[in-house]
């Protein structure tokens, strides 16, 4: 009997051990998975913290108007708390060695811990609070020379270092005060708040606001090679490299081009560029050693896009052409000294894109003709070292700055006019908007402003 009980106990013990072994074997994958999941979850949370830390460092750089941006860029991870936790930040439009310019920026910060990554995307609007060496941007219109007011509508104060002549007989033609030390007026009600002495002459320093031509050299892939090797879909070739070039005059009339998502591309044309087709993408730079003419072709980006157009010669935007992007910079160096460095002949820049910042620089004269629009719903600045002619083109959220004379003719609408020469107001409408001046950062030496438009985690 005792022997039977001992045998039963042995069998029972073996059975229990087998059962426990089976249970442990069954639970081991679950335990391993749980431990692995906890590790992933921990690393993911810490990667998120690292990504946010990178974005916050960028915020501080903007607010401090930093010039040291050597820490941003691809393949440039920065340690967060220790070397095993990093963040990598990219900000298209920011250049190491220079303080940020006024405009919209997209900050991408990727945090990494172990094999886990997290991404933070932030779209911001930054105002440098610059100053530009000028004290005239508190007025709707200003001229160093004579200002003649014929039949315009000016909503805001006006000022001139010279003489103001008001020929209009319409009441409230100038809906504000006129500041000068010499004036002629035939219908006093044409200036709603009358005249006052100008106690401090305006200082319009155009050169301090003018943009210099960047140093861009020929490099990369011949753009015609995309016709044979590039991805082609419905008449559109994909630009997947960072740099393309063409030696000679280039007419873009056969194919559209699309820049790969997240890719920055520079197109260098050693000659004239005639654009009859479209280029789409969010980080596009075009440089021509000659003239750039938009003949129905457009450059189209999103509200986060950085579009830069540089011509050593002239730039012409003809009917049907558009440049669209959250930040647009256009510069014509006019090395051949043509009559107009830039001419808008029906083409537009950001006619409908809200919150976009558009800056146009002409080394010489500029004409805004026909139905052209600059910054219909955003913020814009058109600057010329020579004369500016407003001939029906509309720039309702744009200020006009000229190193020479300005003619504001019927049908044109702007947010402000500032001339280092004479100003003839012949029917143009000026609706002064101080927020445009503030956004451009040209109204005085104020502190930078920084607004977050959107923030998302990925």
C-alpha positions in Angstrom: 0.0 0.0 0.0 2.8 2.4 0.9 4.7 1.5 -2.2 1.6 2.4 -4.3 1.2 5.7 -2.6 4.9 6.6 -3.3 4.4 5.7 -6.9 1.3 7.8 -7.2 3.2 10.7 -5.6 6.0 10.4 -8.0 3.6 10.3 -11.0 1.8 13.3 -9.5 5.0 15.3 -9.1 6.1 14.5 -12.6 2.7 15.5 -13.9 2.8 18.8 -12.0 6.3 19.5 -13.3 5.2 18.7 -16.9 2.2 21.0 -16.4 4.2 23.8 -15.0 6.8 23.4 -17.8 4.0 23.6 -20.4 2.6 26.6 -18.7 5.9 28.4 -18.6 6.6 27.5 -22.3 3.1 28.8 -23.2 3.7 32.0 -21.2 7.2 32.7 -22.3 6.3 34.2 -25.8 3.7 36.4 -24.0 6.2 37.5 -21.4 8.8 38.2 -24.0 6.4 40.1 -26.2 5.2 42.1 -23.2 8.8 43.0 -22.2 9.6 43.9 -25.9 6.4 45.9 -26.1 7.2 47.8 -23.0 10.7 48.5 -24.4 9.2 49.8 -27.6 6.7 51.9 -25.8 9.3 53.4 -23.6 11.6 54.1 -26.5 8.7 55.6 -28.5 7.8 58.0 -25.6 11.4 59.1 -25.2 11.8 59.5 -29.0 8.7 61.8 -28.9 10.4 63.9 -26.1 13.5 64.1 -28.2 11.6 65.3 -31.3 9.8 67.9 -29.2 13.1 69.1 -27.8 14.5 69.6 -31.3 11.4 71.7 -32.3 11.8 73.8 -29.1 15.4 74.4 -29.8 14.4 75.8 -33.2 11.8 78.0 -31.6 14.5 79.5 -29.4 16.7 80.1 -32.4 14.0 82.1 -34.1 13.2 84.2 -31.1 16.8 84.9 -30.5 17.4 85.7 -34.2 20.3 83.2 -34.1 22.8 83.0 -36.9 24.3 79.7 -35.8 22.2 77.0 -37.5 25.0 74.5 -38.0 23.1 72.0 -35.9 20.2 71.6 -38.3 20.1 69.6 -41.6 19.8 66.0 -42.7 22.3 63.4 -41.4 23.1 65.7 -38.5 21.6 64.1 -35.4 22.1 66.0 -32.1 22.2 64.3 -28.7 19.2 64.6 -26.4 20.2 63.9 -22.7 22.7 61.3 -24.0 24.2 59.9 -27.2 21.6 57.1 -27.5 18.7 59.6 -27.7 18.9 62.1 -30.6 16.9 64.6 -32.6 17.4 65.8 -36.2 15.9 69.1 -37.3 15.4 70.4 -40.8 14.0 73.9 -41.7 14.0 74.7 -45.4 14.8 78.4 -46.0 17.2 78.7 -43.0 20.9 79.3 -43.8 23.7 78.8 -41.4 25.4 82.1 -40.7 22.3 84.2 -41.2 19.5 85.3 -39.0 16.0 84.1 -40.1 14.2 86.4 -42.5 10.6 87.2 -42.1 8.4 84.5 -43.6 6.7 81.1 -43.1 8.7 78.1 -42.1 8.1 74.4 -41.6 10.1 72.8 -38.8 10.6 69.0 -39.0 12.1 67.4 -36.0 12.7 63.6 -35.8 13.5 62.0 -32.5 15.2 58.6 -32.3 15.8 56.2 -29.4 17.0 52.7 -30.4 15.0 51.7 -33.4 12.0 53.9 -32.6 11.5 57.3 -34.3 8.9 60.0 -33.8 8.4 63.1 -35.9 7.1 66.6 -35.1 6.0 69.0 -37.9 5.4 72.6 -37.0 4.5 75.4 -39.4 5.3 78.9 -38.1 5.2 82.5 -39.1 8.2 84.6 -38.1 8.7 88.4 -38.2 12.2 89.5 -37.8 11.3 92.9 -36.3 14.1 94.3 -38.5 13.9 98.0 -39.3 15.6 98.5 -42.7 17.0 101.9 -41.7 13.8 103.7 -42.6 11.2 105.7 -40.6 8.6 106.2 -43.2 6.5 103.1 -43.0 4.0 104.6 -40.5 2.5 106.5 -43.5 0.2 105.1 -46.2 2.3 107.0 -48.8 5.6 108.8 -48.6 7.9 110.6 -51.0 11.3 112.3 -50.7 10.4 114.5 -53.7 7.1 116.0 -54.7 3.8 114.1 -54.1 0.9 114.9 -56.5 -2.5 113.7 -55.5 -4.9 113.7 -58.4 -7.8 111.2 -58.2 -6.7 108.3 -56.0 -8.1 107.0 -52.7 -5.7 107.0 -49.9 -6.8 105.6 -46.5 -4.1 106.6 -44.1 -1.7 109.4 -43.4 0.6 110.7 -46.1 4.0 112.5 -45.9 6.6 114.1 -48.1 10.0 115.7 -47.5 9.1 117.9 -50.5 5.8 119.4 -51.5 2.4 117.9 -51.5 0.0 119.0 -54.3 -3.6 117.9 -54.0 -5.5 118.4 -57.2 -8.5 116.2 -56.3 -11.8 117.9 -55.6 -13.3 114.8 -54.1 -13.9 114.9 -50.3 -11.7 112.5 -48.3 -9.5 111.6 -51.2 -6.9 111.4 -48.4 -8.6 109.8 -45.5 -6.0 111.0 -42.9 -3.5 113.7 -42.2 -1.0 115.1 -44.7 2.5 115.9 -43.3 4.8 118.2 -45.2 6.3 121.7 -45.0 5.0 122.9 -48.4 1.6 122.2 -49.9 -1.0 123.3 -52.5 -4.6 122.3 -52.2 -7.7 123.5 -54.1 -10.4 121.6 -52.2 -9.6 121.5 -48.4 -12.0 118.7 -47.8 -10.0 116.4 -50.1 -7.7 115.8 -47.1 -10.0 114.8 -44.2 -7.7 115.7 -41.3 -5.9 118.6 -43.0 -2.1 119.4 -43.1 0.5 119.4 -40.4 4.2 120.2 -40.4 6.7 117.4 -41.0 9.0 117.7 -38.0 11.3 114.9 -38.9 12.2 114.2 -42.5 11.6 110.7 -43.6 14.6 108.5 -44.3 14.0 105.9 -47.0 17.1 103.6 -47.1 16.3 101.4 -50.1 19.7 99.8 -50.3 19.4 98.4 -46.8 16.3 96.5 -47.8 17.5 95.3 -51.2 18.4 91.6 -51.6 21.8 90.6 -53.0 22.2 88.0 -55.7 23.1 84.6 -54.3 26.2 82.7 -55.4 24.7 79.7 -57.2 26.9 77.6 -59.5 26.1 75.0 -62.1 26.0 71.5 -60.8 24.0 68.3 -60.8 22.2 66.5 -63.6 21.4 67.8 -67.1 17.7 68.4 -66.9 17.1 66.9 -70.4 18.3 63.5 -69.1 15.0 63.3 -67.2 13.3 62.9 -70.6 15.0 59.5 -71.0 15.6 58.4 -67.5 13.1 60.1 -65.3 9.7 58.9 -64.2 7.1 60.0 -66.7 3.4 60.2 -66.0 0.8 62.0 -68.0 3.3 64.5 -69.5 5.1 65.1 -66.2 8.7 64.3 -65.3 9.8 63.8 -61.7 12.8 65.7 -60.5 14.3 63.4 -57.8 17.8 64.9 -57.7 18.8 68.0 -55.7 20.4 69.9 -58.6 19.8 70.2 -62.4 21.4 72.4 -65.1 21.1 73.3 -68.7 23.8 75.0 -70.8 22.2 77.5 -73.2 18.7 79.0 -73.6 16.1 76.6 -72.4 12.4 76.7 -73.5 10.2 74.6 -71.2 7.2 74.0 -73.5 6.9 70.2 -73.8 6.8 68.7 -70.3 5.7 69.6 -66.8 8.0 68.8 -63.9 7.2 67.6 -60.4 9.7 67.7 -57.5 9.7 64.6 -55.3 7.9 65.0 -51.9 10.4 66.3 -49.3 13.0 67.1 -52.0 14.7 70.5 -52.5 15.8 71.2 -56.0 17.9 73.9 -57.7 17.6 74.4 -61.5 20.5 76.3 -63.0 20.1 77.6 -66.6 23.2 79.1 -68.2 21.2 81.3 -70.5 17.6 82.5 -70.8 14.7 80.4 -69.4 11.2 80.5 -71.1 8.7 78.7 -69.0 5.6 77.5 -70.8 4.9 74.5 -68.6 4.5 74.0 -64.8 6.9 73.0 -62.1 5.3 71.7 -58.8 7.0 71.2 -55.5 7.6 72.8 -52.1 11.3 73.7 -52.2 12.3 75.0 -55.6 15.1 77.4 -56.6 15.6 78.6 -60.2 18.6 80.5 -61.3 19.3 81.9 -64.7 22.3 83.7 -66.0 20.1 85.5 -68.5 16.4 86.4 -68.5 13.4 84.4 -67.2 10.1 84.7 -69.0 6.9 83.0 -67.8 4.8 82.3 -70.9 1.8 80.6 -69.4 3.9 78.3 -67.2 3.7 78.4 -63.4 5.6 77.3 -60.3 3.2 75.8 -57.8 3.8 74.9 -54.2 1.8 74.6 -51.0 1.4 77.0 -48.1 4.7 75.5 -46.7 6.7 76.0 -49.9 9.9 78.0 -50.4 10.1 79.2 -54.0 13.1 81.3 -55.1 13.5 82.8 -58.6 16.8 84.5 -59.5 17.7 86.0 -62.8 20.9 87.9 -63.7 18.9 89.6 -66.4 15.1 90.4 -66.3 12.0 88.6 -65.2 8.7 88.8 -67.0 5.4 87.2 -65.9 2.9 87.0 -68.8 -0.8 86.2 -68.7 -1.7 82.8 -67.3 1.5 82.4 -65.3 1.5 82.1 -61.5 4.1 81.6 -58.8 2.5 80.1 -55.7 4.0 79.2 -52.3 4.1 80.1 -48.7 7.4 81.9 -49.1 8.2 83.4 -52.5 11.3 85.4 -53.3 11.9 86.9 -56.8 15.0 88.8 -57.8 16.0 90.3 -61.1 19.6 91.7 -61.2 19.0 93.3 -64.6 22.7 93.1 -65.6 21.8 94.2 -69.1 20.2 97.4 -67.8 16.9 96.8 -69.6 14.1 99.4 -69.1 12.2 97.1 -66.8 14.0 94.6 -64.6 10.7 93.0 -63.7 7.4 93.3 -65.6 4.1 91.8 -64.6 2.0 91.5 -67.8 -0.9 89.5 -66.4 1.1 87.0 -64.4 0.7 86.8 -60.7 2.4 85.8 -57.4 0.2 84.3 -54.7 -3.0 85.9 -55.9 -5.2 83.8 -53.7 -3.0 81.9 -51.2 -3.7 83.0 -47.7 -0.9 83.9 -45.2 1.8 83.7 -47.9 4.8 86.0 -47.9 5.9 87.3 -51.3 9.0 89.5 -51.9 9.9 90.9 -55.2 13.3 92.7 -55.8 14.1 94.6 -59.0 17.5 96.1 -59.7 16.1 98.8 -61.9 12.5 99.6 -62.8 9.4 97.5 -62.2 5.9 97.6 -63.9 2.8 96.0 -62.4 0.4 95.9 -65.4 -2.9 94.6 -66.5 -4.7 92.2 -64.1 -1.5 91.0 -62.4 -1.9 90.3 -58.6 0.8 90.2 -55.9 -0.3 88.8 -52.5 -4.0 89.1 -52.9 -4.6 87.5 -49.4 -1.1 87.3 -47.9 1.7 89.8 -47.3 4.0 91.2 -50.0 6.8 93.7 -50.7 7.7 94.9 -54.2 11.1 96.8 -54.2 12.9 98.4 -57.0 16.0 100.5 -57.0 14.6 102.4 -59.9 11.0 103.5 -60.8 7.8 101.6 -60.2 4.7 101.9 -62.5 1.4 100.7 -61.2 -0.8 100.3 -64.3 -3.8 98.4 -63.2 -2.1 95.6 -61.4 -3.4 94.8 -57.9 -1.3 94.2 -54.8 -3.8 94.8 -52.0 -1.6 93.4 -49.3 1.7 94.6 -50.7 3.9 97.6 -50.0 5.7 99.3 -52.9 9.2 100.7 -52.3 11.1 102.5 -55.0 14.6 104.0 -55.1 13.2 106.3 -57.9 9.7 107.5 -58.8 6.3 105.9 -58.5 3.3 106.3 -60.7 0.1 105.0 -59.0 -2.4 104.8 -61.9 -6.1 103.9 -62.0 -7.1 100.3 -61.1 -4.1 99.5 -58.9 -4.6 98.7 -55.2 -1.7 98.5 -52.7 -1.1 98.6 -48.9 1.5 101.4 -49.0 3.8 103.3 -51.4 7.3 104.7 -50.5 9.3 106.6 -53.1 12.8 108.0 -52.8 11.9 110.3 -55.7 8.5 111.8 -56.8 5.1 110.2 -56.3 2.2 110.7 -58.7 -1.1 109.3 -57.5 -3.3 109.2 -60.6 -6.1 106.9 -59.4 -4.5 104.1 -57.5 -6.1 103.0 -54.2 -3.9 102.7 -51.0 -5.4 101.0 -48.0 -2.7 101.3 -45.3 -2.2 98.1 -43.3 0.2 98.2 -40.4 0.1 94.4 -40.0 1.7 94.1 -43.4 4.6 96.3 -42.3 4.9 94.3 -39.1 4.9 91.0 -40.8 7.6 92.2 -43.2 9.7 93.5 -40.3 10.4 96.8 -41.9 8.6 99.2 -39.6 11.3 99.8 -37.0 13.6 98.0 -34.6 11.0 95.9 -32.8 11.5 92.5 -31.3 10.9 89.4 -33.4 7.5 87.8 -33.3 6.9 84.1 -33.6 3.5 82.4 -34.2 2.8 78.7 -34.5 0.2 78.0 -37.3 0.0 74.2 -36.9 1.6 71.5 -34.8 1.4 67.7 -35.5 2.9 64.5 -34.3 3.8 61.5 -36.6 
